[in-house]
Amino acid sequence: MSKKKTTATTATKKNARAAAKPAAIKAMEAKAKPAAPKAEGKSKLSLLSAAAAVLAESDEPLNCKRMIELAKERGLWTPGAGKTPEQTLYSAIMREIKDKGDAARFRKSPLRGHYLAPVSAS
């Protein structure tokens, strides 16, 4: 097999592209908006923590979609770019129940797909 010959023009084109790239990145960074300052004293909860807070205040079993709706209404959580927060929450709840057992912030309800707050030890 013969080796491909590189001409001087090809090598200079590659070097020119490599040198131009950092300048383009710097220009994009200059245009980027600075991060918005966080609200003082009030931090947003994670989706799982917001769902646990909503569930603790509820007297009835809730499904993932309803927990997310209530968390948004109460301002506990704001959605990100994800398209399926219900599935993300479901997965996180199931993982917490599996990993923490009785110490989990959630417990399964007899009603399929719904969860309850843990029974308080009073």
PEWOSUL-V406390 format. One record per backbone hydrogen bond with DSSP energy under -1.0 kcal/mol. NH is the residue of the N-H (numbers start at 1). CO is the residue of the C=O. If there is no record, write none. Layout:
nh=NH co=CO
nh=NH co=CO
//
This chain:
nh=11 co=7
nh=12 co=8
nh=13 co=9
nh=14 co=10
nh=15 co=11
nh=16 co=12
nh=17 co=13
nh=18 co=14
nh=19 co=15
nh=20 co=16
nh=21 co=17
nh=24 co=20
nh=25 co=21
nh=26 co=22
nh=27 co=23
nh=28 co=24
nh=29 co=25
nh=30 co=26
nh=31 co=27
nh=32 co=28
nh=45 co=76
nh=50 co=46
nh=51 co=47
nh=52 co=48
nh=53 co=49
nh=54 co=50
nh=55 co=51
nh=56 co=52
nh=57 co=53
nh=62 co=115
nh=67 co=63
nh=68 co=64
nh=69 co=65
nh=70 co=66
nh=71 co=67
nh=72 co=68
nh=73 co=69
nh=74 co=70
nh=76 co=71
nh=77 co=71
nh=88 co=84
nh=89 co=85
nh=90 co=86
nh=91 co=87
nh=92 co=88
nh=93 co=89
nh=94 co=90
nh=95 co=91
nh=96 co=92
nh=97 co=93
nh=98 co=94
nh=99 co=95
nh=100 co=96
nh=101 co=97
nh=103 co=100
nh=104 co=101
nh=107 co=116
nh=109 co=114
nh=114 co=111
nh=115 co=62
nh=116 co=107
nh=122 co=120
//
